[in-house]
Amino acid sequence: MSLWETETLQWISSQQDMMVSLLSTLVNVDSGSYDKEGVDAVGMHLSRFFADHGIQTIARRVEHFGDTLLAGTQSVRRDAGRYNILLMGHRDTVFGKGEASRRPFRIAGDRAYGPGVADMKAGLVMNAFVLAALQKFAPDVPIVAMMTGDEEIGSRTSLAHIAEEARFARAVFNAEPARPTGNFVSGRKGGFTYRFEISGKAAHAGVNFTEGASAIRELASKITALDALTDVPQGITLNVGLASGGSSTNTVAAKASGEVDVRFIDGEQRERLITDIEAILGRSTVPGTTTTFERHGESLPLAPTPQNVALSAIYREAAAALGFEISGEFTGGCADSGIASSSGAPTVCATGPVGGKAHTEEEYILVETLSQRAAIVAASILRLPG
């Protein structure tokens, strides 16, 4: 290991307390996906950190959600093909306003708690310090940190930003939390949601029942048909998690609606599911009912491509060299890593600190893994060919 590589890793190790301090600051800012002001406030704190380390931050403005922020070393290029190394993270959380005040950042034993501490403010902190370290000791390494603002609602505006930046990346590290086992994620499902609304015809359920057209009965038929598309051994699941309709028990329902979550493993499954789902939603089994629908919140799968497998091996070897034996896991959860991978960039996910119970009040990270996982990412970058 060269002197500058040793200095990089030693500096990261020495920054553990500063990492905890920045994490506390970020966690104590409410930044739910629909809270643009809060998400941008988290970005402001990160921009200040980067400015203190001589790193410029650029904002891609977003009207309704948090801006997309980019920070990088001066050696970053976007005119040389797959040249850069992309560190990804999102600033939004699933929690609403007031949550950070109700249960602020705290440390108990070896764990840190607070809204979004694992998913994924600890990953943002880790990426920030990796970028700062390489700016300090290896400024010729082309590192870009991307910090988006709407991942928890399907990356509605940032998807295009991620796909564009991934075009120039020869390696992508997405700092979602490492699994509670300590492992990273080598594969993820893709997914999307359909919202559908059914219109029928109201009628008195006792006096003129046959004149009605029940939107709820049509909803029940669609739920059964959608559920039949689930194929767990093939990794396909459909879950109608929201359903509503009707106005009273003695009225044939004129309105009903539902939302179905769809998960899949590859692009072939995705195309087949879209065809089958839209056939179900577009077909009426109850005469007199009609349905409108829309697909939204799409996440692309993280597949075990040869490029992804090769990058995972580099990440695993870097961890082993630092004394950590970890491996890749598959998960049904979606993440922005699928967008980067689907853009052709070699990608590894869940490179953030070890954590668990995301989206709950028990969400946590293991504090000592802040600097440990930062060191693994930095060591992986230093091992990349070219």
Summary of the structure (lengths in Angstrom):
residues: 386
radius of gyration: 23.3
end to end distance: 16.5
largest distance: 87.6
contacts: 1408
relative contact order: 0.18
helix: 39%
strand: 27%
